[in-house]
Amino acid sequence: MNFITLIPAQTAQRFFLALFLAFFSTAVHCDVRQAIAPLTDPSANSDHAVEEALKASKALKPAEQLVLQNRLRLRQAAMMMINNQFSQAREILSTIETASPSGAQAGLLMAESFRLENNTEQAKNWFLRTARHFPYRPQTLSGLMSAAHDQRTTNPGLSLALYQEVETQSQFAEDQLSILRASGHIDPLAVIFPSEINDDVRKTLLKNCLHHPELNLLHASSRLQEAVATLLQLQAQNRQLTEQLNALTQKLATYQKQRSAIEATLSSNANQLTSLKEQLVPNDFSPDQTHIRQQLTRLTNQQTRLHAQIAFIDQASESLPGIIDKIDRQTRQLHSAAMAQLKGSQVDVETVLNKSYQAYLSDLRNLTAEAKLQRAEIQISASP
């Protein structure tokens, strides 16, 4: 598959936004250092430090402000939960945008806050809501498992349904990962950019790659960001070539239709010429004979023009396939060029991809097995 055609135009701008905090340089602006202090400095782990960091974050750019403020609110809510301030923590968590990179963690913390208060019904609702909104993530599915465990005694039917949800999501994600590795290896482009696998599964795998504890995907592939820019340029070229290819293919089809129509006209004209020549009387210049001669002249001229059109179409039809093949070769070369951009860091990139893939797959398999086991135990205990 040629994944160049699948790259969204704004990918380079949004690439790896979720983890940009990890890549601030040491020479950052003082407002940034102050804003991220509670996230990087253990000594700044206090309510006051978080409040000061939130104030400092208002001076940041909108994108930085969005990510930092939500991360800080997560920290603030977690500290409140440690102090059993669950209602206050939920008020903080409710201000975090669901669509933000911190949305899933906020949902899980919200569910956990209810679980710690022994409010199993609300905990279940939030675990389920988070798992449905952020599907195929081991963290959210583990939350569902906790909710299912809480419901086993009081509501075994609901517990079965929750285990089934975990099994369904885990099994689906496993199947999608199998598609990703169907060819025997993982194409980095199929993980970095939208591809044939489910996008939620792909994004979860990509996030795991970026969070890899041993290897940093961005650092390991220092030329990867340059490759992204190159890929976007190649995408534009590929789009132009594809448009040319489509136009030429349509033109060839039009020529073929025109040729068939011209041949039919030539045949009809030939019959008319034969009939008119049979009606022609030598040295007779009566009005009827003059009209016949005029028709003969007109049809003869038309035949000449039609033969010329046939010759042009035949010549074009002979040259177009070669042009189409050339454009098709250029399109394939673009994909090869894109992969060449990744070659320098390919080994490290593939190492991160393979390890993250295996870790993700292992989590999914464990969740699937655990959900099946728990469902079986409930069903056995319920049988007479």
N, C-alpha and C positions, 0 to 999 in steps of 0.2 A: 504493500500500500504506500502511496506517495503522501506522506504526512505534511508536506509543505503546504498543500492546498487547504489544510485544516487549521492552520495557525491563525488565531484571531488577531486583528490589527493592533489591539492595545496590549497584547501579551507582554511585550518587552517592558512596557511602563509599569505593569502590575506584577512583574515576575518576582516571586518569592517575597511578596510584601509581608506575609504573615510572620516572617522571622527577621525582619530588617533590624530589629533591636540588637541582634547579636553581632551586627557588623558596623556599629558606630566606631569611629576611630577614636584614639585617645585624645586627639586635639579637637574635641567637639566644643560647641558653644556652651557657655556656662549654664544657660537655661536647660539645655539637653542633659548635662551632667546632673543637675539638680533634680530634674524630672524623673530620671531613671534610677536615682540613688536607691530607693526602696526595693528595686528589682535586682540590683547588683551588689549592694553593700549591706551585709547582715546587721551592721551597727545602726542602720537607718530603718530598722524594722519596728516602727511604732506608728500609732495613729497620727501623731503630730507630723512625723516625717512624710507620711502618705498625703496628708492634707497640704503640706508645703509643696510636695511634688506635683499635686494636681493643680495648684495655683501656677507653678512654674510652667506646666505643660501648655497653658493657654497661650504662651508666646511662641509656640512651635507652629510649623506649617500644618495645614488641615489633616493631611494623611498621617503625619507623625503624631499629631494630637489625638486622632481617633484611636490609633493602636495603643499609644501610651496610657491614655486616660482609662481605657477599658482594662488594660493590664493592671493598672494601679487600683482600680475598683475591685478587681478580682482579689488582689492582695488584701485590700481593706476588708472585704467581706469575709475572707478566710480568717483573718485575725479576729473579727467579731465572733465568728462561729467558735473559735477556740475559747473565747470568753463566754460562750453560751448566749450570745446576743443574736439569736436566730432571726427575730423579726427585723431588727435593724440591718442585719446582713442581707435579708431578702429585699429590703428597700433599696439597698445599694445595687444588688444584682439586677433588679428590674430596670435600672437605668442603662444597662449595657445592651447595645444594639444586637439583635439576633443575628443579623447578617455580618457582623464583625468577626475577625479572627478569634475573638474571645467568646463568641456566642455559645459554642458547645460547652466550654468550661463553666460558663455562667449557668447554663441549664442544669449541668450535673451538680454544681454547688447548691443550686436552689433545691433540687431533689434531695440532696444529702442533708440539707438543713431540716427538711421535714422529717427525714428518716431518723435523725438524731433526736428529734422531739417525739419519736414514736408515732408520728402521724403517717402511718403506712399508706393510706389511701392517697393523700396528696403527694407523697414521695413516689408512689407508683405512677400517678398521672404525669409528674414532671419527668421521671425517667423515660416513660413511654413517649411523651411529647418530644423530648430531646433526641431519642433514638430515631423517631420518625423524621424529625427536621434535619438531623445530621446522621443519616443512615450509614451502615457498614463500617462504623468506627468501633474498634475494640473497647474504647473507654465508655462510649454510650451503651454498648451492648452489655458490658460488665455491670453498668448501672441498672439495666433491665434485669439482669440476673439477680442483683441484690433485692430489687423490688419483688421478683418472683419468689425468692427465699422468704421474704417477709410475709407473703400471702399464703404460704403452703398450708399452714395450720388453720387459719381463719377462712380462707377462700381458695380451696384447691383448684376450683374451675378456672378462676382468674389466673392463678399461678401457672396452670397448664397453658393458658393463652399467651402469657408473657414468655414462657420458655419456648413456645412455638414461634413467637416473633423473633426471638434471638436465633433460633435454628434456621428460620427462613432467611433472615438477613445474612447470617454467617455463610450459609450454603450458597446463596446467590453471589456473594463477594468471592467465595472460593472459585466458583465457576467462571467469574469474570477474570480472575487472575490466571486461570488455566488458559483462557483465550489469549491473554497477553503473552504467554510463554508457549503458545502452540507451535511456533517455529523452532523451538529449542533454545532460544535466547530472548532477552528483553530488549526491544528497540527503545533507546532513550527518548526518542521523539514521541513515542506512543505513551510515555509517562509524563513528559514535560508539557506536551500539547494535547488538546482534545483528539481522541482517536476512537477506535471502534468499541472499546470497552466502556462500561457505565462511567459517567463522569464523576460521580461521587466516590466510587471505588478508586478511580485514577487519582483524584485529588487527595484521598486519604493516603495512598501509597506515596505520592509525591511529598506530602507533609512528613511522613515517616522518614523519607530520604533526607529531607532538610533537617530533621531532628536527630539524625543518626548520632549515637553517642561517641563513636570512634572516628568517623570520617565526616568532614564538612563538605557537602556537595558543591557549594559555591567555591570553596577554597580548592577542593580537589580538581575542579574543572575551571581554572582561572580564565580560560579562553571561552568558556561556555557563554558568557554574556555577549562577547564579541560575535560568537556564532549565532546568537539570537538575532542580533542586528542584521547579520548577513542573511539569515534565513528569511527575515522579513523582506529584504531586498529581492531575494530569490523568489519569494512568493509573488511579488509584483511582476517579475519577469515571467514566472510560470503562468500567472493569470493572463498576461498579454499573449503568450504563446498558445495557451489554451483557446483564447478567443480567436486568434488567427486560424488555429486548427479547425475550430468549429465552423468559421466562416468559409474556409476552403472546402471542408467536407460538404457544407450546404451548397456551395457553388458547384461542386462536382455533381451533386445530386440534381441540381437545377439544369446543368448542361445535359445530363443524361435524359431528363424529361424533355428538354427542348429538342434534342436530337431525334427522339422518337416522334415528336410532333412534326418536325421538319421532314423526316422520312415519309411520314404519312401524306404530307402536303406534296412532296416531290412525286410520289406515286400517283396521287390524284391528278396533279398537273400533267404528268406524262400521259395519262389516259385521255385527258382533255385535248392535249396536243395531237395525239394520234387521231382522235375523232375529227378535229378541225382540219387536219391535213387531208383527211379523206374527203372532206366537203369542199376543198379548195379546187377551183376551176382555173387552169392557166389562161392568161390574157383576158380574164373576165374582171372588169373593174366596176361592176355594179355595186350599189350600196351594200347589199348583203355580203358580197365577196370582199369588199373593202373592210367591213366590220370583222369578218373572219380573219383577214390578214392582221388587223390591229390586235385582235385577241391572241393570235399566234406570237406577235412581237412581245406583247405584255407577258405572256406566260413563259416565253423563252428567257426574257430578262429576269423574271422572277426565279426561274430554275437556276440561272447562273448565280444569283445572289444566295439562294438557298444552298447550293453546292459549296459556295465560299464559306457560309456559316458552318456547314458540316465539317469542312476542313479545319476551321478555327477551333471548333469544339473538340475534334479528334486530337488536335495538337495540344490543347489545354488539358484534355483528359489524360494524355500521356505524361504531361509534366506535373500535374497536380499530385498524383500519388508519391512521386519523389519528394516534392515539397512537404507533403504531409509526413512522410517518414523522417525527413530531416527535422521537422518541428518536434516529432515524437521523441527522436533521439536527444534533442536539446532538453526536452522536459525531463527525461531520465537522467541526463547529465547534471541537471540542477539538483536533483535529489542526491546524486553521488557527491556533488560539491558540498552540499549541506552536511553530509556525513563526514566528509573530509575535515570540515571545520571542527568537528568533535574529536578527531582522531588523537590529537595530542594528549587529551585528558581522558580518553576513552576507557583505559584500564581502571582508573580510580572511579570514574563515573559508574562503570558496570559493577565494580565491587560494592559501591553504595547501593545501587539498584538491587543487586542480587541479595545482599544481606537484609535490606529493608523488606524486600519481597518475601524472603524466607521468614522473617520475624512476623510480618503481617499475616502470612499464610498460617504460621504456627498458632498465632493468637486466634484466628478464625476457626481453625480445626479444633482447638481446645474448647472454644465457646460452643461449637456445634456438638462436640462429644458430651460436654457437660450438660447442655440443654436436653439432649436426647436421654441421657442417664437420669436426670431429674424427672423428666416427663414419664419415663418408664417406671420409676419408683412410685410416683403418685398414682399411676394407673394400676400398678400391682397392689398398692395398699388400699385402693378403692374397690378392687374386685372382691366378690364374696368368697 
